[in-house]
Amino acid sequence: MGNSSLPLNDYHINKTHVTLNRLYMFIHGIFLSSLFYYRFTTLNDLIKTSSKTLLPHVLILISELIITFIWVLNQASKWRPVTRTVYPDRLPEDEKLPSIDVFICTADPNKEPTVGVMNTLISAMALDYPPDKISVYLSDDGGSNVTFRAIKEAWKFSEFWIPFCRKYWVNNRCPEAYFSSTEESGGDDLVEFVAEKKKIEKRYDEFKDSVLRIVADTSTCVSRDHPPIIEVINGVDPKQKEMPLLVYVAREKRPSHPHHFKAGALNVLVGFRYFAVVEDYFTGLNLHCEGWISVYLEPSRPCFLGASPISLSDILVQNTRWYVGLMQVGLSKFSPLLYGPMRMSTLQSMCYAEFAYTGLYFVPLYILAVVPQLCLVYGIPLYPEVSSPFFFVFSFIFLSYQLKHLQEIFSSGHSLKAWSNEQRIWAMKCLTSYMYASLDATMEKIGLTKAIFLPTNKVVDDEQTKRYQMGIYDFQASALFMVPLCSLYILNVASFIIGLVKILQSHKGNEMIVQAFIPFFITILFFPLLEGMVIRKDKGRISPFVSLVSTVVSIVVLSFVSLVNY
Ligand SMILES: O=c1ccn([C@@H]2O[C@H](COP(=O)(O)OP(=O)(O)O[C@H]3O[C@H](CO)[C@@H](O)[C@H](O)[C@H]3O)[C@@H](O)[C@H]2O)c(=O)[nH]1
């Protein structure tokens, strides 16, 4: 064990990335200024001539202002990228290590499979850390009998698992992951290790069976009305000194009293009072404002395993909750732009602000998915002609945005497919989750609604997993999400076709090229939506009901504008 005066990590500034990022910021910034020069001078001319086309121009300007605002905030995280090296050999001796508490939250055994929750708990107990310095708390907001009974089974299994991990230097301390991987640790005696591994694997299977039996025999209902329950699981057996402390906690819940979801669970401890449903973000913001210096490390071997949603429905529900919470903070007195700069660096405040205000992206995306298209159909130019020098400005901004994204995708080891998937998913989130989240947070602010927390579904559906692994989109999501997406898609395809015909007839290609390009780009990029509506027949396709309603909505929008226009 090492010298405590030496740092546990140090960082290296990635000079190539710094140069590239700053060059991009500078050049893109100059072109953005030219864009706004063009917009304001055009608007000025329109006002002077009392033009009837002022409204679409103002809407486009609003969209460009919001995109630029978020773009500026985004540059903070690119200003000085670093990579870190850690020195675990410099850690102090065991006696000098601080005690740690691990707080695991669960809320609903129907959405968070109990075997998975117990694996999390067992991995935390088996951390490579002095056992008498680890305390693991399982916070069960579901107040569920299933969880209460299963934790006792987990304890019994960990009495074998933890010594096994220590004896054979097991790296992967999550039993489910360990037994489904090919990790072969072990000491000098391979025969003994193999025999022990077989035994512990049998015990793990028995443990899993017993948990699954509990799930089958016990009601998985979550309780909303119960007194507080706190139980130390270890008991008082002195032989258990080699085991961490394990405690089951279920907060008191009463129907008349708001319990504030996970934030409420943390209110019981961490000090801060949480008012938003993204307590992780709020914790970070507050701690950083109080002077905490954190270090982000991304080792090649991941430190944690997580359950990430793979169906569109789960992603959109999860993102709606996230952006409600982020907007709640953004609209509060803790807005990172007001609360942050006095307490932490400007760059850090900008990073936090980017998250808080990203939900606003839905405004420009709706404008850009509707206004240029309708104006294309009705022959109203909103962008410079091909012969204008400003045409180059708009083209450059689009290309530099896309090239920067591609560079980030490639430098993080991903492919062209990841680039198109990211763009699609991002736009889908903007047009649905961000919109509902921003509206919900605003209504909550003025007292019209109350925030809800729908835990992310962690149940694995085999068919969905198969589609995910084959790279096929699963469109089984609520009509509330799918109708806006499909309506906008149909509107774009229709306006591109109508617009193209009109351009060919009127020879107005020179002034309408950008407006024709936008729906063309959307038609190509979101081709999976067309496939989902028209070609696919599997369970993950877009339902005929959604396709029908969306077609009606897009026809209504197109016709409504024609009525206004004439
Ligand atoms: O009433 C509740 C609702 C949820 N949870 C727990 O909160 C955690 C986060 O919920 P989850 O559904 O997993 O949300 P995710 O969106 O997947 O989680 C991310 O986003 C959350 C904020 O929305 C953060 O709390 C998490 O740390 C972060 O991983 C889970 O352990 C839940 O069991 C509770 O303890 N009580």
The ligand as an SDF file (V2000), in Angstrom:
LIG
                    3D

 36 38  0  0  0  0  0  0  0  0999 V2000
  -40.7760    5.8470   -5.7560 O   0  0  0  0  0  0  0  0  0  0  0  0
  -39.6710    5.4860   -6.1590 C   0  0  0  0  0  0  0  0  0  0  0  0
  -39.3680    5.3930   -7.5340 C   0  0  0  0  0  0  0  0  0  0  0  0
  -38.1120    4.9480   -7.9070 C   0  0  0  0  0  0  0  0  0  0  0  0
  -37.1980    4.6030   -6.9640 N   0  0  0  0  0  0  0  0  0  0  0  0
  -35.8690    4.1030   -7.3740 C   0  0  0  0  0  0  0  0  0  0  0  0
  -35.1780    5.0820   -8.1110 O   0  0  0  0  0  0  0  0  0  0  0  0
  -34.1820    4.4440   -8.9130 C   0  0  0  0  0  0  0  0  0  0  0  0
  -34.1550    5.0620  -10.2730 C   0  0  0  0  0  0  0  0  0  0  0  0
  -35.3220    4.6980  -10.9590 O   0  0  0  0  0  0  0  0  0  0  0  0
  -35.2550    4.0290  -12.3850 P   0  0  0  0  0  0  0  0  0  0  0  0
  -36.6290    3.6770  -12.7590 O   0  0  0  0  0  0  0  0  0  0  0  0
  -34.2100    2.9740  -12.4040 O   0  0  0  0  0  0  0  0  0  0  0  0
  -34.8010    5.2760  -13.2180 O   0  0  0  0  0  0  0  0  0  0  0  0
  -33.6740    5.4220  -14.3140 P   0  0  0  0  0  0  0  0  0  0  0  0
  -34.1580    6.4870  -15.2060 O   0  0  0  0  0  0  0  0  0  0  0  0
  -33.3630    4.1340  -14.9580 O   0  0  0  0  0  0  0  0  0  0  0  0
  -32.4740    5.9280  -13.4220 O   0  0  0  0  0  0  0  0  0  0  0  0
  -31.7210    7.0980  -13.6690 C   0  0  0  0  0  0  0  0  0  0  0  0
  -32.4660    8.2820  -13.4280 O   0  0  0  0  0  0  0  0  0  0  0  0
  -32.9970    8.4350  -12.1100 C   0  0  0  0  0  0  0  0  0  0  0  0
  -33.6470    9.8090  -12.0300 C   0  0  0  0  0  0  0  0  0  0  0  0
  -34.7850    9.8670  -12.8020 O   0  0  0  0  0  0  0  0  0  0  0  0
  -31.8890    8.3420  -11.0620 C   0  0  0  0  0  0  0  0  0  0  0  0
  -32.5280    8.2230   -9.8090 O   0  0  0  0  0  0  0  0  0  0  0  0
  -31.0370    7.1140  -11.2750 C   0  0  0  0  0  0  0  0  0  0  0  0
  -29.9270    7.1640  -10.3980 O   0  0  0  0  0  0  0  0  0  0  0  0
  -30.5370    7.0700  -12.7090 C   0  0  0  0  0  0  0  0  0  0  0  0
  -29.8240    5.8640  -12.9370 O   0  0  0  0  0  0  0  0  0  0  0  0
  -34.5380    2.9460   -8.9500 C   0  0  0  0  0  0  0  0  0  0  0  0
  -33.5830    2.2730   -8.1740 O   0  0  0  0  0  0  0  0  0  0  0  0
  -35.9280    2.9130   -8.3270 C   0  0  0  0  0  0  0  0  0  0  0  0
  -36.1700    1.7400   -7.6400 O   0  0  0  0  0  0  0  0  0  0  0  0
  -37.4640    4.7210   -5.6280 C   0  0  0  0  0  0  0  0  0  0  0  0
  -36.6220    4.4270   -4.7860 O   0  0  0  0  0  0  0  0  0  0  0  0
  -38.7020    5.1690   -5.2650 N   0  0  0  0  0  0  0  0  0  0  0  0
  1  2  2  0
  2  3  1  0
  2 36  1  0
  3  4  2  0
  4  5  1  0
  5  6  1  0
  5 34  1  0
  6  7  1  0
  6 32  1  0
  7  8  1  0
  8  9  1  0
  8 30  1  0
  9 10  1  0
 10 11  1  0
 11 12  2  0
 11 13  1  0
 11 14  1  0
 14 15  1  0
 15 16  2  0
 15 17  1  0
 15 18  1  0
 18 19  1  0
 19 20  1  0
 19 28  1  0
 20 21  1  0
 21 22  1  0
 21 24  1  0
 22 23  1  0
 24 25  1  0
 24 26  1  0
 26 27  1  0
 26 28  1  0
 28 29  1  0
 30 31  1  0
 30 32  1  0
 32 33  1  0
 34 35  2  0
 34 36  1  0
M  END
$$$$
